[in-house]
């Protein structure tokens, strides 16, 4: 099997059987392409099935020589592991050469988090007299209230709003669905926004008729547009933190943990496959407790 054939079959597996997003599939494709580039650069003259554990160790050394960050190396190695698990599953190989490959040690970076006061400051800075004002306020309130990923926010559908039950239906990674509670504040802001959306209903293309947050031409918002809106608001209020749409998701989870929420419940609301991913917010909570003690304990 050539590298081109192996990569093509792997990508088909990721799309059809794993139902991964196009962004995820592209990332895996890049990982396999890097290994292929290394094989050619090192003149190993080997097909994917012939690669050994020792070859992969040389590949990791090659990544190091390119000054690729440890975090990026870990992601690439993870992608190569998935590639060889597929080859094993597809009976193309008998043993997995990645089985004994160790992942680079990563220092876990704690994400930037906004306080409730900072979130209120950002939301209050939205100019409601502007045509997009009501939409932006409803959008950011929903982002924080429900802890959504930006892709989940821009794909949110009107038919997935169950305000009478206090929930919304979210389509997450791998097309997995989950029900997420929505606050009364977010519901109110969406209801304030809907008349503005209805006023441009005639210009909304059929494929976006059910999309909740649309631009002035009736099209679905892009991730970059949401990012820009948040960056502009941060600059407007003089917020020095480097924030993005994901900062609202981190803040949502952190505030829940600080308030005593069960970690399993937070995992469900965030749509994390593993609770290990959710556990980072317990570290944030400890940082919060430490800062509180240092600031207010009489011995400090």
ZADO-1210 file (C-alpha; in nm, 4 decimals, padded with zeros to 6 digits):
<atoms>
<atom x="00.0000" y="00.0000" z="00.0000" code="UNK" pos="1"/>
<atom x="00.1410" y="00.3383" z="-00.1006" code="UNK" pos="2"/>
<atom x="00.1340" y="00.6417" z="00.1269" code="UNK" pos="3"/>
<atom x="-00.1219" y="00.8075" z="-00.0996" code="UNK" pos="4"/>
<atom x="-00.3538" y="00.5045" z="-00.0842" code="UNK" pos="5"/>
<atom x="-00.3148" y="00.4655" z="00.2925" code="UNK" pos="6"/>
<atom x="-00.3859" y="00.8319" z="00.3533" code="UNK" pos="7"/>
<atom x="-00.6924" y="00.8302" z="00.1272" code="UNK" pos="8"/>
<atom x="-00.8433" y="00.5247" z="00.3020" code="UNK" pos="9"/>
<atom x="-00.7629" y="00.6730" z="00.6443" code="UNK" pos="10"/>
<atom x="-00.9395" y="01.0001" z="00.5609" code="UNK" pos="11"/>
<atom x="-01.2435" y="00.8117" z="00.4325" code="UNK" pos="12"/>
<atom x="-01.2557" y="00.6187" z="00.7616" code="UNK" pos="13"/>
<atom x="-01.2380" y="00.9419" z="00.9638" code="UNK" pos="14"/>
<atom x="-01.5173" y="01.1040" z="00.7617" code="UNK" pos="15"/>
<atom x="-01.7578" y="00.8116" z="00.7291" code="UNK" pos="16"/>
<atom x="-01.6985" y="00.5935" z="01.0343" code="UNK" pos="17"/>
<atom x="-01.5740" y="00.8476" z="01.2883" code="UNK" pos="18"/>
<atom x="-01.7938" y="01.1324" z="01.1534" code="UNK" pos="19"/>
<atom x="-01.5210" y="01.3866" z="01.2273" code="UNK" pos="20"/>
<atom x="-01.5462" y="01.7499" z="01.1200" code="UNK" pos="21"/>
<atom x="-01.3580" y="01.8716" z="00.8126" code="UNK" pos="22"/>
<atom x="-01.1151" y="02.0635" z="01.0381" code="UNK" pos="23"/>
<atom x="-01.0292" y="01.7483" z="01.2349" code="UNK" pos="24"/>
<atom x="-00.9863" y="01.5432" z="00.9179" code="UNK" pos="25"/>
<atom x="-00.7506" y="01.8067" z="00.7744" code="UNK" pos="26"/>
<atom x="-00.5434" y="01.7995" z="01.0946" code="UNK" pos="27"/>
<atom x="-00.5052" y="01.4195" z="01.0750" code="UNK" pos="28"/>
<atom x="-00.4153" y="01.4490" z="00.7070" code="UNK" pos="29"/>
<atom x="-00.1384" y="01.6969" z="00.7942" code="UNK" pos="30"/>
<atom x="-00.0011" y="01.4584" z="01.0599" code="UNK" pos="31"/>
<atom x="00.0247" y="01.1654" z="00.8176" code="UNK" pos="32"/>
<atom x="00.1717" y="01.3931" z="00.5499" code="UNK" pos="33"/>
<atom x="00.4465" y="01.4987" z="00.7930" code="UNK" pos="34"/>
<atom x="00.5414" y="01.1355" z="00.8547" code="UNK" pos="35"/>
<atom x="00.5426" y="01.0731" z="00.4795" code="UNK" pos="36"/>
<atom x="00.7647" y="01.3799" z="00.4261" code="UNK" pos="37"/>
<atom x="01.0065" y="01.2463" z="00.6879" code="UNK" pos="38"/>
<atom x="01.0220" y="00.9019" z="00.5220" code="UNK" pos="39"/>
<atom x="01.1110" y="01.0668" z="00.1913" code="UNK" pos="40"/>
<atom x="01.3584" y="01.3129" z="00.3463" code="UNK" pos="41"/>
<atom x="01.5345" y="01.0291" z="00.5324" code="UNK" pos="42"/>
<atom x="01.5249" y="00.8118" z="00.2179" code="UNK" pos="43"/>
<atom x="01.3837" y="00.5179" z="00.4127" code="UNK" pos="44"/>
<atom x="01.2021" y="00.3812" z="00.1048" code="UNK" pos="45"/>
<atom x="00.9294" y="00.2280" z="00.3210" code="UNK" pos="46"/>
<atom x="00.5532" y="00.1966" z="00.2855" code="UNK" pos="47"/>
<atom x="00.3264" y="00.2781" z="00.5839" code="UNK" pos="48"/>
<atom x="00.3067" y="-00.0931" z="00.6772" code="UNK" pos="49"/>
<atom x="00.6869" y="-00.1219" z="00.6918" code="UNK" pos="50"/>
<atom x="00.7434" y="00.1621" z="00.9401" code="UNK" pos="51"/>
<atom x="00.8913" y="00.0419" z="01.2711" code="UNK" pos="52"/>
<atom x="00.9088" y="00.1735" z="01.6254" code="UNK" pos="53"/>
<atom x="01.2697" y="00.2795" z="01.5584" code="UNK" pos="54"/>
<atom x="01.1630" y="00.4741" z="01.2467" code="UNK" pos="55"/>
<atom x="00.9054" y="00.6626" z="01.4539" code="UNK" pos="56"/>
<atom x="01.1687" y="00.7500" z="01.7144" code="UNK" pos="57"/>
<atom x="01.3761" y="00.9023" z="01.4319" code="UNK" pos="58"/>
<atom x="01.0628" y="01.0843" z="01.3156" code="UNK" pos="59"/>
<atom x="01.0226" y="01.2402" z="01.6612" code="UNK" pos="60"/>
<atom x="01.3885" y="01.3472" z="01.6561" code="UNK" pos="61"/>
<atom x="01.3213" y="01.5041" z="01.3151" code="UNK" pos="62"/>
<atom x="01.0238" y="01.6975" z="01.4553" code="UNK" pos="63"/>
<atom x="01.2513" y="01.8250" z="01.7331" code="UNK" pos="64"/>
<atom x="01.5045" y="01.9436" z="01.4771" code="UNK" pos="65"/>
<atom x="01.2321" y="02.1541" z="01.3115" code="UNK" pos="66"/>
<atom x="01.1808" y="02.3439" z="01.6408" code="UNK" pos="67"/>
<atom x="00.8169" y="02.2373" z="01.6529" code="UNK" pos="68"/>
<atom x="00.6641" y="02.3078" z="01.9949" code="UNK" pos="69"/>
<atom x="00.6124" y="02.0207" z="02.2394" code="UNK" pos="70"/>
<atom x="00.2358" y="02.0696" z="02.2282" code="UNK" pos="71"/>
<atom x="00.2308" y="02.0497" z="01.8470" code="UNK" pos="72"/>
<atom x="00.4558" y="01.7422" z="01.8544" code="UNK" pos="73"/>
<atom x="00.2145" y="01.5728" z="02.0945" code="UNK" pos="74"/>
<atom x="-00.0771" y="01.6454" z="01.8611" code="UNK" pos="75"/>
<atom x="00.1139" y="01.5076" z="01.5589" code="UNK" pos="76"/>
<atom x="00.2118" y="01.1895" z="01.7452" code="UNK" pos="77"/>
<atom x="-00.1494" y="01.1455" z="01.8549" code="UNK" pos="78"/>
<atom x="-00.2549" y="01.1713" z="01.4902" code="UNK" pos="79"/>
<atom x="00.0040" y="00.9121" z="01.3834" code="UNK" pos="80"/>
<atom x="-00.1190" y="00.6795" z="01.6583" code="UNK" pos="81"/>
<atom x="-00.4740" y="00.7080" z="01.5239" code="UNK" pos="82"/>
<atom x="-00.3452" y="00.6372" z="01.1708" code="UNK" pos="83"/>
<atom x="-00.1740" y="00.3147" z="01.2798" code="UNK" pos="84"/>
<atom x="-00.4730" y="00.2059" z="01.4887" code="UNK" pos="85"/>
<atom x="-00.6744" y="00.2363" z="01.1681" code="UNK" pos="86"/>
<atom x="-00.4210" y="00.0252" z="00.9733" code="UNK" pos="87"/>
<atom x="-00.4371" y="-00.2371" z="01.2499" code="UNK" pos="88"/>
<atom x="-00.8187" y="-00.2290" z="01.2469" code="UNK" pos="89"/>
<atom x="-00.8143" y="-00.2628" z="00.8673" code="UNK" pos="90"/>
<atom x="-00.5797" y="-00.5656" z="00.8887" code="UNK" pos="91"/>
<atom x="-00.3064" y="-00.3841" z="00.6968" code="UNK" pos="92"/>
<atom x="-00.0556" y="-00.4454" z="00.9793" code="UNK" pos="93"/>
<atom x="-00.0184" y="-00.7119" z="01.2490" code="UNK" pos="94"/>
<atom x="00.1543" y="-00.5013" z="01.5142" code="UNK" pos="95"/>
<atom x="00.1215" y="-00.1335" z="01.5959" code="UNK" pos="96"/>
<atom x="00.4609" y="00.0466" z="01.5801" code="UNK" pos="97"/>
<atom x="00.3225" y="00.3371" z="01.7854" code="UNK" pos="98"/>
<atom x="00.2328" y="00.1183" z="02.0849" code="UNK" pos="99"/>
<atom x="00.5499" y="00.1994" z="02.2795" code="UNK" pos="100"/>
<atom x="00.5929" y="00.5594" z="02.1615" code="UNK" pos="101"/>
<atom x="00.5865" y="00.7983" z="02.4569" code="UNK" pos="102"/>
<atom x="00.4079" y="01.1312" z="02.4330" code="UNK" pos="103"/>
<atom x="00.6118" y="01.4462" z="02.5096" code="UNK" pos="104"/>
<atom x="00.5605" y="01.5759" z="02.8615" code="UNK" pos="105"/>
<atom x="00.3275" y="01.8736" z="02.8503" code="UNK" pos="106"/>
<atom x="00.2893" y="02.1425" z="03.1081" code="UNK" pos="107"/>
<atom x="-00.0809" y="02.1979" z="03.1457" code="UNK" pos="108"/>
<atom x="-00.1579" y="02.5610" z="03.0751" code="UNK" pos="109"/>
<atom x="-00.4510" y="02.7055" z="03.2620" code="UNK" pos="110"/>
<atom x="-00.6820" y="02.8909" z="03.0235" code="UNK" pos="111"/>
<atom x="-00.7702" y="03.2581" z="03.0533" code="UNK" pos="112"/>
<atom x="-01.0904" y="03.3087" z="03.2501" code="UNK" pos="113"/>
<atom x="-01.3133" y="03.6139" z="03.2830" code="UNK" pos="114"/>
<atom x="-01.4754" y="03.7142" z="03.6093" code="UNK" pos="115"/>
<atom x="-01.8530" y="03.7651" z="03.6200" code="UNK" pos="116"/>
<atom x="-01.7854" y="04.1403" z="03.6446" code="UNK" pos="117"/>
<atom x="-01.5706" y="04.1328" z="03.3299" code="UNK" pos="118"/>
<atom x="-01.8372" y="03.9431" z="03.1377" code="UNK" pos="119"/>
<atom x="-02.1006" y="04.1949" z="03.2505" code="UNK" pos="120"/>
<atom x="-01.8673" y="04.4768" z="03.1441" code="UNK" pos="121"/>
<atom x="-01.8287" y="04.3288" z="02.7940" code="UNK" pos="122"/>
<atom x="-02.2018" y="04.2727" z="02.7533" code="UNK" pos="123"/>
<atom x="-02.2899" y="04.6203" z="02.8759" code="UNK" pos="124"/>
<atom x="-02.0537" y="04.7703" z="02.6158" code="UNK" pos="125"/>
<atom x="-02.2643" y="04.6353" z="02.3275" code="UNK" pos="126"/>
<atom x="-02.4391" y="04.9219" z="02.1480" code="UNK" pos="127"/>
<atom x="-02.8030" y="04.8111" z="02.1260" code="UNK" pos="128"/>
<atom x="-02.8859" y="05.0990" z="01.8907" code="UNK" pos="129"/>
<atom x="-02.6811" y="04.9276" z="01.6184" code="UNK" pos="130"/>
<atom x="-02.8531" y="04.6744" z="01.3866" code="UNK" pos="131"/>
<atom x="-02.6378" y="04.3914" z="01.5221" code="UNK" pos="132"/>
<atom x="-02.6547" y="04.4985" z="01.8872" code="UNK" pos="133"/>
<atom x="-02.9376" y="04.2723" z="02.0028" code="UNK" pos="134"/>
<atom x="-02.7922" y="03.9778" z="01.8132" code="UNK" pos="135"/>
<atom x="-02.4455" y="04.0220" z="01.9638" code="UNK" pos="136"/>
<atom x="-02.5802" y="04.0506" z="02.3179" code="UNK" pos="137"/>
<atom x="-02.7997" y="03.7408" z="02.2770" code="UNK" pos="138"/>
<atom x="-02.5111" y="03.5530" z="02.1176" code="UNK" pos="139"/>
<atom x="-02.2544" y="03.6248" z="02.3891" code="UNK" pos="140"/>
<atom x="-02.5061" y="03.5692" z="02.6676" code="UNK" pos="141"/>
<atom x="-02.5829" y="03.2268" z="02.5156" code="UNK" pos="142"/>
<atom x="-02.2116" y="03.1519" z="02.4730" code="UNK" pos="143"/>
<atom x="-02.1504" y="03.2145" z="02.8441" code="UNK" pos="144"/>
<atom x="-02.4815" y="03.0804" z="02.9773" code="UNK" pos="145"/>
<atom x="-02.4460" y="02.7442" z="02.8013" code="UNK" pos="146"/>
<atom x="-02.0653" y="02.7049" z="02.7755" code="UNK" pos="147"/>
<atom x="-02.0806" y="02.6406" z="02.4012" code="UNK" pos="148"/>
<atom x="-01.7956" y="02.5950" z="02.1574" code="UNK" pos="149"/>
<atom x="-01.8001" y="02.8658" z="01.8896" code="UNK" pos="150"/>
<atom x="-01.8875" y="02.6042" z="01.6238" code="UNK" pos="151"/>
<atom x="-02.1854" y="02.4964" z="01.8361" code="UNK" pos="152"/>
<atom x="-02.2955" y="02.8581" z="01.8749" code="UNK" pos="153"/>
<atom x="-02.2969" y="02.9437" z="01.5044" code="UNK" pos="154"/>
<atom x="-02.4752" y="02.6142" z="01.4222" code="UNK" pos="155"/>
<atom x="-02.7462" y="02.6653" z="01.6876" code="UNK" pos="156"/>
<atom x="-03.0936" y="02.6259" z="01.5372" code="UNK" pos="157"/>
<atom x="-03.4249" y="02.7855" z="01.6286" code="UNK" pos="158"/>
<atom x="-03.5850" y="02.4400" z="01.6254" code="UNK" pos="159"/>
<atom x="-03.3358" y="02.3333" z="01.8950" code="UNK" pos="160"/>
<atom x="-03.4559" y="02.5924" z="02.1472" code="UNK" pos="161"/>
<atom x="-03.6814" y="02.4472" z="02.4155" code="UNK" pos="162"/>
<atom x="-03.7445" y="02.7572" z="02.6233" code="UNK" pos="163"/>
<atom x="-04.0509" y="02.6086" z="02.7949" code="UNK" pos="164"/>
<atom x="-03.8238" y="02.3335" z="02.9313" code="UNK" pos="165"/>
<atom x="-03.5219" y="02.5608" z="02.9911" code="UNK" pos="166"/>
<atom x="-03.2926" y="02.3645" z="02.7547" code="UNK" pos="167"/>
<atom x="-03.1293" y="02.3909" z="02.4138" code="UNK" pos="168"/>
<atom x="-03.0185" y="02.1012" z="02.1930" code="UNK" pos="169"/>
<atom x="-02.6543" y="02.1277" z="02.0896" code="UNK" pos="170"/>
<atom x="-02.4760" y="01.9397" z="01.8111" code="UNK" pos="171"/>
<atom x="-02.1183" y="01.8935" z="01.9332" code="UNK" pos="172"/>
<atom x="-01.8031" y="01.7237" z="01.8075" code="UNK" pos="173"/>
<atom x="-01.8622" y="01.4157" z="01.5943" code="UNK" pos="174"/>
<atom x="-02.2296" y="01.5193" z="01.5542" code="UNK" pos="175"/>
<atom x="-02.2965" y="01.4140" z="01.9136" code="UNK" pos="176"/>
<atom x="-02.6082" y="01.5744" z="02.0585" code="UNK" pos="177"/>
<atom x="-02.6579" y="01.6953" z="02.4129" code="UNK" pos="178"/>
<atom x="-02.9191" y="01.8943" z="02.6018" code="UNK" pos="179"/>
<atom x="-02.7806" y="02.1980" z="02.7817" code="UNK" pos="180"/>
<atom x="-02.9690" y="02.4135" z="03.0353" code="UNK" pos="181"/>
<atom x="-03.0085" y="02.7773" z="02.9314" code="UNK" pos="182"/>
<atom x="-03.0464" y="03.0655" z="03.1741" code="UNK" pos="183"/>
<atom x="-03.3510" y="03.2928" z="03.1901" code="UNK" pos="184"/>
<atom x="-03.1203" y="03.5852" z="03.1089" code="UNK" pos="185"/>
<atom x="-03.0047" y="03.4218" z="02.7848" code="UNK" pos="186"/>
<atom x="-03.3635" y="03.3282" z="02.6931" code="UNK" pos="187"/>
<atom x="-03.4701" y="03.6900" z="02.7432" code="UNK" pos="188"/>
<atom x="-03.1852" y="03.8237" z="02.5267" code="UNK" pos="189"/>
<atom x="-03.2687" y="03.5779" z="02.2469" code="UNK" pos="190"/>
<atom x="-03.6333" y="03.6820" z="02.2609" code="UNK" pos="191"/>
<atom x="-03.5272" y="04.0477" z="02.2343" code="UNK" pos="192"/>
<atom x="-03.3150" y="03.9581" z="01.9288" code="UNK" pos="193"/>
<atom x="-03.5716" y="03.7490" z="01.7383" code="UNK" pos="194"/>
<atom x="-03.7775" y="04.0496" z="01.6102" code="UNK" pos="195"/>
<atom x="-03.4565" y="04.1887" z="01.4505" code="UNK" pos="196"/>
<atom x="-03.3947" y="03.8507" z="01.2876" code="UNK" pos="197"/>
<atom x="-03.7538" y="03.8276" z="01.1682" code="UNK" pos="198"/>
<atom x="-03.7238" y="04.1690" z="01.0041" code="UNK" pos="199"/>
<atom x="-03.4755" y="04.0248" z="00.7508" code="UNK" pos="200"/>
<atom x="-03.6524" y="03.6899" z="00.7141" code="UNK" pos="201"/>
<atom x="-03.7231" y="03.7462" z="00.3439" code="UNK" pos="202"/>
<atom x="-03.3493" y="03.7768" z="00.2692" code="UNK" pos="203"/>
<atom x="-03.2452" y="03.4624" z="00.4605" code="UNK" pos="204"/>
<atom x="-03.1453" y="03.1794" z="00.2176" code="UNK" pos="205"/>
<atom x="-03.3353" y="02.8537" z="00.2607" code="UNK" pos="206"/>
<atom x="-03.0364" y="02.6664" z="00.4042" code="UNK" pos="207"/>
<atom x="-03.0095" y="02.9201" z="00.6895" code="UNK" pos="208"/>
<atom x="-03.3818" y="02.9562" z="00.7701" code="UNK" pos="209"/>
<atom x="-03.3430" y="02.7570" z="01.0934" code="UNK" pos="210"/>
<atom x="-03.0060" y="02.9066" z="01.1998" code="UNK" pos="211"/>
<atom x="-03.0515" y="03.1313" z="01.5033" code="UNK" pos="212"/>
<atom x="-02.7663" y="03.3805" z="01.4681" code="UNK" pos="213"/>
<atom x="-02.7335" y="03.5275" z="01.1186" code="UNK" pos="214"/>
<atom x="-02.5585" y="03.8300" z="00.9708" code="UNK" pos="215"/>
<atom x="-02.7326" y="04.1287" z="00.8097" code="UNK" pos="216"/>
<atom x="-02.7548" y="03.9393" z="00.4798" code="UNK" pos="217"/>
<atom x="-02.9230" y="03.6404" z="00.6414" code="UNK" pos="218"/>
<atom x="-02.6167" y="03.4146" z="00.6266" code="UNK" pos="219"/>
<atom x="-02.4785" y="03.2048" z="00.9090" code="UNK" pos="220"/>
<atom x="-02.2060" y="03.3755" z="01.1104" code="UNK" pos="221"/>
<atom x="-01.8477" y="03.2557" z="01.0756" code="UNK" pos="222"/>
<atom x="-01.6143" y="03.1652" z="01.3614" code="UNK" pos="223"/>
<atom x="-01.3907" y="03.4584" z="01.2636" code="UNK" pos="224"/>
<atom x="-01.6834" y="03.7006" z="01.2870" code="UNK" pos="225"/>
<atom x="-01.7636" y="03.5911" z="01.6452" code="UNK" pos="226"/>
<atom x="-01.3927" y="03.6162" z="01.7338" code="UNK" pos="227"/>
<atom x="-01.3784" y="03.9710" z="01.5891" code="UNK" pos="228"/>
<atom x="-01.6893" y="04.0839" z="01.7777" code="UNK" pos="229"/>
<atom x="-01.5362" y="03.9698" z="02.1078" code="UNK" pos="230"/>
<atom x="-01.1946" y="04.1221" z="02.0326" code="UNK" pos="231"/>
<atom x="-01.3562" y="04.4578" z="01.9436" code="UNK" pos="232"/>
<atom x="-01.5576" y="04.4593" z="02.2666" code="UNK" pos="233"/>
<atom x="-01.2459" y="04.3797" z="02.4735" code="UNK" pos="234"/>
<atom x="-01.0635" y="04.6713" z="02.3113" code="UNK" pos="235"/>
<atom x="-01.3636" y="04.8987" z="02.3674" code="UNK" pos="236"/>
<atom x="-01.3718" y="04.8385" z="02.7451" code="UNK" pos="237"/>
<atom x="-00.9909" y="04.8310" z="02.7773" code="UNK" pos="238"/>
<atom x="-00.9738" y="04.4649" z="02.8822" code="UNK" pos="239"/>
<atom x="-00.6081" y="04.3563" z="02.8720" code="UNK" pos="240"/>
<atom x="-00.6705" y="03.9817" z="02.8752" code="UNK" pos="241"/>
<atom x="-00.6210" y="03.7926" z="02.5488" code="UNK" pos="242"/>
<atom x="-00.9704" y="03.6514" z="02.5006" code="UNK" pos="243"/>
<atom x="-01.1601" y="03.4547" z="02.2374" code="UNK" pos="244"/>
<atom x="-01.5019" y="03.2840" z="02.2139" code="UNK" pos="245"/>
<atom x="-01.3536" y="02.9860" z="02.4006" code="UNK" pos="246"/>
<atom x="-01.2789" y="03.2150" z="02.6969" code="UNK" pos="247"/>
<atom x="-01.6546" y="03.2336" z="02.7621" code="UNK" pos="248"/>
<atom x="-01.6693" y="02.8521" z="02.7689" code="UNK" pos="249"/>
<atom x="-01.3758" y="02.8355" z="03.0134" code="UNK" pos="250"/>
<atom x="-01.5419" y="03.1013" z="03.2293" code="UNK" pos="251"/>
<atom x="-01.8737" y="02.9127" z="03.2279" code="UNK" pos="252"/>
<atom x="-01.7053" y="02.5925" z="03.3511" code="UNK" pos="253"/>
<atom x="-01.4824" y="02.7669" z="03.6054" code="UNK" pos="254"/>
<atom x="-01.7710" y="02.9584" z="03.7620" code="UNK" pos="255"/>
<atom x="-01.9706" y="02.6356" z="03.7909" code="UNK" pos="256"/>
<atom x="-01.6850" y="02.4542" z="03.9668" code="UNK" pos="257"/>
<atom x="-01.6206" y="02.7537" z="04.1936" code="UNK" pos="258"/>
<atom x="-01.9886" y="02.7463" z="04.2845" code="UNK" pos="259"/>
<atom x="-01.9638" y="02.3790" z="04.3870" code="UNK" pos="260"/>
<atom x="-02.1046" y="02.2080" z="04.0762" code="UNK" pos="261"/>
<atom x="-02.0430" y="01.8342" z="04.0375" code="UNK" pos="262"/>
<atom x="-01.7610" y="01.7671" z="03.7901" code="UNK" pos="263"/>
<atom x="-01.9644" y="01.4993" z="03.6087" code="UNK" pos="264"/>
<atom x="-02.2455" y="01.7508" z="03.5545" code="UNK" pos="265"/>
<atom x="-01.9965" y="02.0033" z="03.4127" code="UNK" pos="266"/>
<atom x="-01.8570" y="01.7303" z="03.1849" code="UNK" pos="267"/>
<atom x="-02.2064" y="01.6605" z="03.0516" code="UNK" pos="268"/>
<atom x="-02.2814" y="02.0276" z="02.9896" code="UNK" pos="269"/>
<atom x="-01.9497" y="02.0863" z="02.8100" code="UNK" pos="270"/>
<atom x="-01.9833" y="01.7695" z="02.6033" code="UNK" pos="271"/>
<atom x="-01.6381" y="01.6405" z="02.7038" code="UNK" pos="272"/>
<atom x="-01.5821" y="01.2774" z="02.6068" code="UNK" pos="273"/>
<atom x="-01.3422" y="01.2256" z="02.8986" code="UNK" pos="274"/>
<atom x="-01.3697" y="01.3693" z="03.2468" code="UNK" pos="275"/>
<atom x="-00.9909" y="01.4153" z="03.2374" code="UNK" pos="276"/>
<atom x="-01.0505" y="01.7095" z="03.0037" code="UNK" pos="277"/>
<atom x="-01.2967" y="01.8610" z="03.2500" code="UNK" pos="278"/>
<atom x="-01.0572" y="01.8190" z="03.5428" code="UNK" pos="279"/>
<atom x="-00.8553" y="02.1229" z="03.4345" code="UNK" pos="280"/>
<atom x="-01.1293" y="02.3343" z="03.5927" code="UNK" pos="281"/>
<atom x="-01.0544" y="02.1810" z="03.9322" code="UNK" pos="282"/>
<atom x="-00.7002" y="02.3211" z="03.8901" code="UNK" pos="283"/>
<atom x="-00.8496" y="02.6608" z="03.8115" code="UNK" pos="284"/>
<atom x="-01.0644" y="02.6308" z="04.1216" code="UNK" pos="285"/>
<atom x="-00.7568" y="02.5575" z="04.3354" code="UNK" pos="286"/>
<atom x="-00.5850" y="02.8647" z="04.1896" code="UNK" pos="287"/>
<atom x="-00.8927" y="03.0677" z="04.2831" code="UNK" pos="288"/>
<atom x="-00.8879" y="02.9294" z="04.6385" code="UNK" pos="289"/>
<atom x="-00.5147" y="02.9964" z="04.6715" code="UNK" pos="290"/>
<atom x="-00.5524" y="03.3566" z="04.5534" code="UNK" pos="291"/>
<atom x="-00.8443" y="03.4077" z="04.7915" code="UNK" pos="292"/>
<atom x="-00.6422" y="03.2782" z="05.0883" code="UNK" pos="293"/>
<atom x="-00.3400" y="03.4927" z="04.9988" code="UNK" pos="294"/>
<atom x="-00.5566" y="03.8017" z="04.9677" code="UNK" pos="295"/>
<atom x="-00.7805" y="03.7639" z="05.2715" code="UNK" pos="296"/>
<atom x="-00.6168" y="03.5399" z="05.5333" code="UNK" pos="297"/>
<atom x="-00.4737" y="03.7483" z="05.8219" code="UNK" pos="298"/>
<atom x="-00.1444" y="03.5545" z="05.8180" code="UNK" pos="299"/>
<atom x="-00.0830" y="03.6521" z="05.4552" code="UNK" pos="300"/>
</atoms>
